[in-house]
Structures are given as C-alpha cells and as structure tokens.
Amino acid sequence: MSISKAAFFIIFSSFLLSTSGCLQTSVPVIEADITIELIEGEPAITSVNLTPSEMSVLRAPRGTDVGFPSVNGQTIINFEKVGYWAAVPYEGPGEYHLTLGFRKDDLPQELDHIRIIITINDERGDAIEKVQEILIWGLETE
C-alpha cells in the first residue's frame, strides 16, 4: 500500500470511528475549588465550589498519589460507583484545585446523585478534616 493510500485509510477509519460514537473524545469531570483556613490553629475547609465540566479523554484524571499531607477528593455516583481519587499536596491555608474524574464504565447520567468527599490528610494519612457535598448531575450542569 502506498503512503497516500495508507494515509487515506487512517483518516477515513478515524472519521468512521468518531462519527459512529466508538471514539469518545471528552468525558465528564467535576472541578473542585477548595478554600482552607486555619481555625483555632487547625486546618478547616471553609468553602467548596463544584463545577461540572468536560475534559479531553486523554487528559482526564485516573487517580493521583502525591503522598501526605494532602488535600483529597473523590466522587461516588448514586452511593455505589466510586470514581478516581484526586489529590494535591497540602501546603497550609489557601486555595486548592482538584479535578475529579469518573471511571469510564461509570459515567454520571442525568439526575444521578454525585457525592463529593473532600478531605485534608495529615503526614500519617489520617483525615483531619472532611466535608461532603451532593450534586445532582444535570440540574447544576445546565
């Protein structure tokens, strides 16, 4: 097969896959903006802003391990389908951002209940602060 025929075959095959729905190009995620302050000397999560979004399937989170101490987040769909763990190093009071992803076989559907759990974990990995939020997929995404 010549180079031009091979290139045509690759482009044509890619087109067929993308138009047939076999090739998923984006996946749902939740962007979490978290504010942590010191209250009586202890870290406290004082604000969590959740934004449903989409991201390229190639950049979508698939779990994070940053060690401890850390700020962590996780999603649970309808109280049973656990998403990927996201984490960033905890460096004291301030603003933190997590991108929370879902497993490819457990993507949220309209009106699914998404529980978002955000924790601060100390050097030993123990959760020293925890907040939970519920997001109804589709209501907040419009």
Helices and strands as residue ranges (DSSP letters): H 3-20, E 26-39, E 42-56, E 70-77, E 81-82, E 86-89, E 94-101, E 113-121, E 127-136
